[in-house]
Amino acid sequence: MSYDGVGAAEIARLTACPRVELFDEVGSTLDVVHALGAEGAEAGTLVIADAQSAGRGRQGRGWQSAPGAGIWLTLLERPASPEAVSVLSLRLGLRAAGVLDAFADSPVRLKWPNDLWLDREGGTRGKLAGILVEARWRDGRPDWIAIGFGLNVSPPPMSLPVAGLREGTRRVDVLAALVPALRSAALDIGPLRDDERDAWRARDLAFGRRLRQPIAGIARGIARDGALLVECGNDLRSAHAGSLIFEEDA
């Protein structure tokens, strides 16, 4: 099959991936990659579906994956740095945001821990993309990781709390820029560097805003280990998991 008229071999060339699997529809590209990982598929294996019938996000939430409306992919990597897995979703978001700026009408913003957002007309915001990283471990090290990335490409109706890329954007062009950036993030090592934390703050949707969850207080950025920092009176507390909910949205 082809993807917007482009075959798997050409997408592999454009993205510098050793293997690309294309599907009209699957339940979830994450599940396909886990099956390939168990079979010994090499790092850089990329699975793309035009549609998913059971796409998923964090905490078991569903992800709408309509045909032709976005990019629904999962990338298989075999990282050498176990300590980097805990901050990977943030690194992926940073690298992806830098790439997607070129295809969007406003700078891409980041929402801890794994969402990309855009400012829209009228002062509203919409979710542009979501990241889900699932690791399979062996002897205390990641045997492989599945990097799920769902991106809205076609601009959705303004009545929905989601956002898309600039009208007329070609999915193959986005893939050619996005996938190498994701692979680069997956190969990075160690905790977040200071320059990465600074780059996150420049795009941080939450910094300085009041939160209800995962900790009530004022968002103050992220720590080197990827934790959300929240000012609670005279204390600075850390949240390592949970969903970020703003006080005005609760």
N, C-alpha and C positions, 0 to 999 in steps of 0.2 A: 504494500500500500504506500501511499504518499501522504505528506503532511503539507497542506496548502500547495500541492503540486511538486513538492520536493521529497525525494526518496531518502531512505535511511542512510545510504552511503554518503550522500551529499551533506546531510545534517551531521554525520560523524566527522566529515572533513571540516565543516564550518565551526564546529564546537570543539574540535581536537579530542573527541572521545573515541576510544578504541572499538566500542560496540554501541549501536543504537537499535532499540526495539520500538517499532511504531504499532499502535493499535487504534482501531476505530473507537472501541469502547472496552473498558475493563471495569471490574469492581473498584479496585484501587491500584494505582501504580506502585504504591508502597508494598502491597502484598506481592506483586510481580517481582519486585526487586529482592524482597526477602527470599523468595523461592530461588531466584538466580544466585543470590549470595550463598545459599546452602549448597548449591551445585558447584560452587567454586568460581563464579564469574569474576572477571578481573576488575580492578579499580577503574572507575571512569565509565562503567556500563550505565547507559542512559535509557530510561523507559519513558515514552511519551504516549499519552492517549488523547484523542480528540474529545473524548467524553469519559466520565466516570459515573458509574451507577451507585457507588458506595464510597465516594471520597470522604476522607476524614481529616479532622483537625485535632487540636489538643483536647485532652480529657474526654475523648470519645465523641466530640461534636462532629456533625456532618459538615461537608463542604460541597457547595453547589458547583457542579462541573459540567455545564451545558456544552453541547457540540459547537465548536467554532468560536466560543465566547472568550476563551482564555487559554493559558498554557498550563497544562496539568502534567507535571513531570516528577520523576523520582530518580535520583542519582545515587549510584552505589560507590562508596569509597571504603578504603581499608587504611585508616589512619595509624600512624606510628606513635602518636602521643595521646595516651589515655586521659591525661589531665585536661586536654583541649576539648574533649567531648562535651564537658559541662558548659562551656561557653560558646559552643559551635553555632547555636541558633542565632546568637547575637552577632557573631562574626559574619555569618551568612547574610543577615539583614543589612549590616553595614556595607558589605561588598555589593550586594544587590541594589541597594539604594543609590550608590554611586553610579551604577550602570543605568538604572531605570530613569534617572533624572533626564537623560537625553531623549527619552520617549514620552515624557510627561509634561503637562502644562504648568506644573508647579513643583518645587522641590519635594522629594519624597521624604516623609517623616517616619520615625520609628517609635513603635509602642512596645515596651517590654512585655513579654520576653521574645515574641516571634512574629510580630505583625508589622506590615508596611502600610502607611496611610498617605492620603493626599488631601490637601486643602482644595475645596471646590468653590464654585461661584456662590455668592450669597453668604459667605462666611461659614459654610458647613464643611464637614470633613467626611471622607469615605474610606473604607478599607480597600486597599489595592491588592495586597497579597498576604499570604500566610505561609509560615515555614513549620514543618514538623520533622524532627530528627529522631529516628529510632535506631538504637544500637543493639547488636547481638554480640554478647561477650563470651570469651573463652579464656580460662586460666588468668582471669583478672585483666585481660586486655580486650579491646574491641576487635572482634573477628571481622565485622563489617558494619558500616552504618548506612542507613537509607535516609537520604535527604529528600523529603517531599516538599515541593514548591508549587503552590497554586497561585496563579496570577490572573487577574481580570484584565483582559486586553481591550475588548470592545467596551466603550463607555456605556454603563448601565443607566436605567432611568434615574433621574435626579431624586425621585421619591424613595429610592432605596439607600441604605447607609453604606454604600460601597462606591468604589471609584474605578475608573479604567484609564488606559493610556490614551495618548493623543489619537484622535480619529484618523483612520487610514494607516495606523501602525501595522506592519507585517509581522506575524508571529515568528517567522524564520529569522528575521533581522534581530528580534529580541533574543531569541535562543543563541544566536552567534555571539552576542555580547554577554549574555547572562551566564550561560553554563561555564565558560572558563573562569568567571569571577567566583562562582560557587565552588568550583574545583580548587581554586587557589585558597579560599577560606578553609576548606576541608583539610588541606595539607599544612596549614599553619600549626604551630606548636605552642604549648604553654598557656598561661592565663592571659587575660586581656592586657595589652600594653597601655601606657598612659596616652599615647597618641590615638589609640582606638577608643578609649573612654572619652577623650576630648571630641573625637569625631561623632560619637554617639550623642553626646550632649548637644552638639550643634543641630542634630535632627530630632532630639528627644521631644516626643509629644507630651510627656508628663512633667518634665522638669518645672518645679515651682508651683505645680497644681496640687490641690488637696485631693487626697485619696480616701476611699472607704475600704478598699481591699487592694492587695492582700493584708496591708497594715494601714490603719487610720493615721493620717498625717500628711506631710508635704513631701512630694517626691524630690529627691536630691541626686539623681543620677544613678550610676551603676558602679559596683565594686570590681576589682580585678578578677574575682571568681564568678562574675556575672550576676551577682545578687543585686536586687533593687534596694537602693538606700532610701530610707524614709525618715524624715525629721519628725520626732514625736516629743514636743516640748523641748527639753534640754538634751534629749537623747537622740542618737542616730542609730536606727535599727535596720536590720537586713532581712529581706525576704528572698528565699531561694526558690520558691514555687508559688503557684497560684495565679489568679487572673487579676489584671489591673483594672479597677473600676474607679472612675472619678466621682467625687462627692456630688457633683451636679447631675450625674447620670444615674445615680442609685434610686 
